[in-house]
Structure formats: C-alpha cells, structure tokens
Amino acid sequence: MIAVEVAFWMCIAVVVGIITMGRPLAEAYAERVKAQNRGMSGGEGTRLDKRIEALEQDLADLRRQVVSIQETTDFTVKLLEGGKAGTSQTGQKQDS
C-alpha cells in the first residue's frame, strides 16, 4: 500500500514538474528561434517557421499527455480511496 502511495505522489510530482518547467522552457526556446528567424533569409526563415510550428505541436501534445496523466492519477486516487473502505466496487467485502 505504501508503494502505491509513493507512486501516486511521484506521478503528482512529475505532472507538476512538466507543467511548471515545460511550458516556460518551450516558450523561451520558441522565442529564441523566432529572434534568430528575424535575421534569416527567406528560405531559412520558412524552414524555421516550420520547425517552430512543429515545436508548438509537440507542446500541445505534451499538454494533452499531462491531462491524461492527471485523469489517470485522479482515477487511481478514487480506486485507492475505495480500497481504504475495505470493499470493492461491487460492494463485496475484500479478502485480505
């Protein structure tokens, strides 16, 4: 039971870390690339624009993954809370 609780809190820490650090880092990197793009010729600028779009898509994918992790964590918490009551979801007493 302790291992499940530790795993739960580790998942929470990962989600918070991704949210807290991932977005600002991605935005800073995108700004840096955009700043470099301003001084480039047309061909290189187009290539970098495509790269920025790809990075923004990756960021959107990461956000969806974070939401998925949060939903999974919420589900796990509900299961754990149900297990503390000593009954399964069918309402029958669990054997220990």
N, C-alpha and C positions, 0 to 999 in steps of 0.2 A: 504494500500500500504506500509505503514511503517512497519507493521508486517511482510510482505513478505521480505522486505529488511533486517530486523533484523534476520529473519530465515535464509536467504541466507548467511549472514555474520557469523552466528553461525555454519552453515554447513561448511563453509570455515575454521573456527577456529578448528572444530573437525577434519577435514581432515588433516590440518597442524599438529595438536597435535598428531594424530595417526602416521603420517609419522615421525615426529621429535622425539617422545619419544618411540613409539612402537618398532621400529627396534633395536635401541641400547639396549633397555631393554631385548628383546628376545635374542639377540646375547650374551649379558653378562650372561644371565641365562643359555644359552646353553653351554657357555664356562665353567661356574661353574660346571655344571653337567658333562661335559666331564672331567674336572680336577678330580672330585670325582670318575669318572668311571675308571681312570687310576690305582687307588689303590684297585679296587674291584676284587673279584674272577670272574671266567668265567661266572657263572650263573647270578650274579648280573650285570656284565658288559653288557651282552646280553640284559637284561631287560632294563637297562638304555639306551642302543643304540636304542632300540625300542621306548623308551619314547622320546629320542632326535628326532628321525625321525618323531614322532607324533607332537612334538612341531614345527619342521620345516615345516610340512604340514599345521599346524594351521597358522603359519606365512605367508605362501604362500596364504592361504585362506583370511587372513586379507588384504594382498596386493591386491587381486582381488576385495575385498569389497571396498577398498579405491578407486580403479579405477572406480568401479561402482558409488560410491558417487560422484566422480569428474565428470563423464559423466552426472549424474542426475543434478548436480549443473550447469554445462555448459548449459544443456537443459533448466533449469529454468531461467537462465540469458537470454538466447535467447528469451524465452517467455515474460519475463519482458520487455526486450528492445522492442519487438514488441508491447507490450501493451502501452508503452510510446508514440508511434507514433499515438495512437488513432484508430488503425484499427486492425481487426482480421486477421488471416492468410488467410482468403478468400478475403481480400481486402475491406470488407464492413465496414462502419463506425460503431463503437461500441456505444451502448446507455449507457449513464452514469446515 
